[in-house]
Amino acid sequence: MDWRLIVDGMVARSASFSLAQLRGYPRSSHITLIACEEGWSYIAEWNGVQLAHILDAVGALPEARYAVYRSFQKDWWDSLDMADALHPQTILTLGMNGTDLPVGFGGPLRMRVPRQLGYKSVKYITHLTVTDNIKTFGKG
């Protein structure tokens, strides 16, 4: 599979990361609850790369205020302010419960934001844009 994460916007170096590259970075792991506003929840062990590590690798500019992340699914995106994006528990998830992240749980790459409701943990991430303004996202 040639899944790639494109990172662009307010960065010193735009980049495109393969799953192998992401797996090569230091791993972060935590056991946390994911709770959906629709009423379901579960606890799992999530592992992946801290979003902060990727933002550092591309040189996110100091004036950037948000990280906008998009799924391959049409019009499915969300954003984090930089405080949440840089939090150590915010990870680009590659694994769950000791195995690769299953497709049904967003594999091969899912944003995992345990300090937020489940909708912030968007599945099938393919694109990350660092920006100082989110008003134009999701339009047209």
C-alpha positions as CSV (number, residue, x, y, z in Angstrom):
1,M,0.0,0.0,0.0
2,D,1.4,3.4,-0.9
3,W,-0.4,5.4,1.8
4,R,1.2,8.8,2.3
5,L,0.8,11.7,4.7
6,I,1.3,15.1,3.0
7,V,2.2,17.9,5.3
8,D,2.2,21.5,4.0
9,G,1.2,25.1,4.8
10,M,3.1,27.2,7.3
11,V,6.1,24.9,7.5
12,A,9.8,25.4,6.5
13,R,9.7,22.2,4.5
14,S,6.6,20.6,3.0
15,A,6.9,16.8,3.1
16,S,5.2,13.6,2.2
17,F,5.7,10.7,4.6
18,S,5.3,7.0,3.9
19,L,4.0,4.6,6.5
20,A,7.5,3.1,6.7
21,Q,8.9,6.5,7.5
22,L,6.3,7.2,10.1
23,R,6.9,3.8,11.7
24,G,10.7,4.7,11.8
25,Y,10.1,7.6,14.2
26,P,10.1,7.2,18.0
27,R,6.8,5.6,19.1
28,S,4.4,6.9,21.7
29,S,1.9,4.7,23.3
30,H,-1.0,5.2,25.7
31,I,-4.0,3.4,27.0
32,T,-7.0,5.7,26.8
33,L,-10.7,5.9,26.4
34,I,-12.2,7.0,23.1
35,A,-15.8,8.4,23.6
36,C,-18.1,9.3,20.8
37,E,-20.8,11.9,21.1
38,E,-23.1,9.3,19.7
39,G,-22.9,7.3,22.9
40,W,-20.3,4.5,22.3
41,S,-16.9,4.3,23.9
42,Y,-14.0,1.8,24.4
43,I,-10.6,1.7,25.9
44,A,-7.6,0.6,23.8
45,E,-3.8,0.9,23.7
46,W,-2.9,3.3,20.9
47,N,0.6,3.8,19.5
48,G,2.1,5.9,16.8
49,V,4.1,9.1,16.3
50,Q,3.5,12.2,18.3
51,L,2.1,14.9,16.1
52,A,4.6,17.3,17.7
53,H,7.4,15.2,16.3
54,I,6.1,15.5,12.7
55,L,5.5,19.3,13.2
56,D,9.0,19.6,14.3
57,A,10.3,17.6,11.4
58,V,8.7,19.9,8.9
59,G,9.6,23.0,10.8
60,A,6.1,24.4,11.7
61,L,6.5,28.2,11.7
62,P,6.1,29.9,15.1
63,E,3.1,32.0,13.9
64,A,1.1,28.9,13.0
65,R,-2.0,28.5,15.2
66,Y,-3.7,25.4,13.9
67,A,-3.1,21.9,12.4
68,V,-5.9,20.9,10.0
69,Y,-6.0,17.3,9.2
70,R,-8.0,15.6,6.4
71,S,-9.1,12.1,5.6
72,F,-9.2,10.5,2.2
73,Q,-13.0,10.5,2.7
74,K,-14.5,13.5,0.9
75,D,-15.0,16.5,3.2
76,W,-13.9,14.8,6.4
77,W,-11.5,17.1,8.2
78,D,-11.0,18.7,11.6
79,S,-8.4,20.9,13.3
80,L,-6.5,21.4,16.5
81,D,-5.1,24.5,18.0
82,M,-1.3,24.3,18.5
83,A,-1.6,23.6,22.2
84,D,-3.6,20.3,21.5
85,A,-1.5,19.5,18.4
86,L,1.7,19.7,20.4
87,H,0.4,17.8,23.5
88,P,2.3,14.6,24.0
89,Q,-0.8,12.4,23.9
90,T,-1.8,13.7,20.4
91,I,-0.5,11.0,18.0
92,L,-0.7,9.9,14.4
93,T,-1.9,6.4,15.3
94,L,-0.4,3.5,13.5
95,G,-1.3,0.7,15.9
96,M,-3.9,-0.5,18.4
97,N,-3.7,-3.2,21.0
98,G,-0.3,-4.5,19.8
99,T,-1.1,-4.8,16.1
100,D,-1.3,-2.5,13.1
101,L,-4.3,-0.1,13.2
102,P,-7.2,-2.1,11.7
103,V,-9.0,-0.4,8.8
104,G,-12.3,-0.4,10.8
105,F,-10.6,1.8,13.4
106,G,-9.1,4.2,10.9
107,G,-6.1,2.3,9.6
108,P,-3.6,2.7,8.3
109,L,-3.3,6.2,9.9
110,R,-5.7,8.0,12.4
111,M,-5.4,11.1,14.4
112,R,-5.8,10.2,18.1
113,V,-6.6,13.1,20.5
114,P,-7.6,11.5,23.8
115,R,-8.2,14.9,25.5
116,Q,-11.1,15.5,23.1
117,L,-14.3,13.8,22.1
118,G,-14.1,11.0,19.5
119,Y,-14.9,13.2,16.5
120,K,-11.5,14.9,16.8
121,S,-9.8,11.5,16.2
122,V,-10.4,11.5,12.4
123,K,-9.8,8.2,10.6
124,Y,-7.8,7.6,7.4
125,I,-5.6,10.7,7.6
126,T,-3.8,11.7,4.4
127,H,-3.1,15.4,4.6
128,L,-2.0,17.8,7.3
129,T,-2.0,21.6,6.8
130,V,-0.4,24.0,9.3
131,T,-2.1,27.3,9.2
132,D,-2.9,30.5,11.1
133,N,-6.5,30.6,9.8
134,I,-9.1,27.9,9.5
135,K,-11.9,30.0,8.2
136,T,-11.4,28.9,4.6
137,F,-11.3,25.1,5.3
138,G,-14.3,23.1,4.3
139,K,-15.6,25.7,1.8
140,G,-16.2,25.1,-1.9
